Amino acid sequence: MAQITTLTDRQSGAPLYPVTSTKAVFSGAGEDLDALLAGQKQDLQNSLRDYAQKTDLTDGLAKKQDTLSTSEDLQITDGNQLSLTAMAKMRLFIDMWNEACGTYGKYDPANAPDPDHPFYLNTLWLTYEEAVAVMILPVMNPSNLNRLYHDVKTARTHMPTLSYMSVSAGVGTFIGSSFEVIEAGSISVGRDMFNNCNNLRRVSIYAPNNNTLIPDIWSGCAKLENVEFSVVYRTSFSLSDSPLLSLPTAQRIVSKTSASGTAFTITVHQNVYAKLTGDTTNEAAAALMPEESAQWQQVLLDAVAKNISFATV
C-alpha cells in the first residue's frame, strides 16, 4: 500500500500543499471529478423531480387560505391560528341556561336591550357574568327553603324551581339578599321572608301574608313595586316600608281576598295611604293624574266592601 507522505520545503521545512485540478482526478472508471459530480447532481435532481418545491407549497397554502371561512364558533387570529371564539366557549352554558330557565327565561340576544345583556330571566336582562352568578346558586325545593338565599349579594335574581312544589312556607328564605326579582309562586311567606331585601322590586309569591300574624315579612323593602300572588289570607300584615307599591298590587290585594270574613288591616307607607285616600297634600298623591287618582281611591272603596282596612304609620 502506498504511504501517505507530507511534502515539505527543503530549506524551511514548511509543509507544501500542491494544487490539484479536478480535471486531473479520475475515478476507477477513468471519469474525471467534474464529470462525476455533474452526473451525481443530475441523478439527485431527477430523483427529486416528483417532490413539491417550496414555491409550490407556498402557493398552494395561500390558495387554500383564501377558501377558508369561519363560523361564529371559530376565528383566525392575527397570527393565523385557528381558535375558539368567546361564543363557542359559552355555547354549553347557553344550553344549560335555556334548560334551567324553562318558561321563565332564555338566551335571547335578538330581543335584548343591548348586546351585553342577552340572558333573560324573571323579567330581567342579564350579562353573561350576572347569568353565571345566578346559575351557581342552589334551586328551591320544599326541604331547603329556610334561609336558602340568606344575605346573597352576588346575584340579581335566582333560578326558579321547575318541578312541582306544593305550597310550602319559608323562614328567612331571601332575608338580606340583593335580589331585584323573586319568583316563588308556590311559597307561602314565613318569618323574615323578605326582611331587608333592599333591592327587591318585584315578587311572585303564593300569598303576601300568612294565616297567622307574622311580623317583619316585608321590612326594609323600600324599592318594592309589584307583588303578584294567588290569594290573600284574612290576617293583618304590613307593607309600610314600601312607598313605591303599585296600583295593580293594591288592586290585587283587594281582588284576591275572599268576599267576606274576619276584618283585617293592611298597614302601608304614607305615600300609598295618601293615594288611597286622595290626600293631595302628599307629594306622591298630588303627582297622580286624575284618572289614576280615582283608581287608587276606588281600591279603598272596594276594600271597605270586603271588610278590609288600610292604615299607615
Secondary structure, DSSP 4 states (H G I P E B T S, - for coil): -PPP---B-TTT--B------GGG-B-TTS-BHHHHHHHHHHHHHHHHTTSPPHHHHHHHHHHHHHH----TTEEE-TTS-EEE-HHHHHHHHHHHHHHHHGGGEEE-TTTSSSTT--EEETTEEE-HHHHHHHHTSPPP-TTS-TTTTTT--S-SS-PPP-S----EEESSTTTT---SEEEEEEEEE-TTTTTT-TT--EEEEEESS-SS--TTSSTT-TT--EEE-S-B-SS-EEETT-TT--HHHHHHHHHTB-SSSS-EEEEE-HHHHHHHHT-TTSHHHHTS-HHHHHHHHHHHHHHHHTTEEEEE-
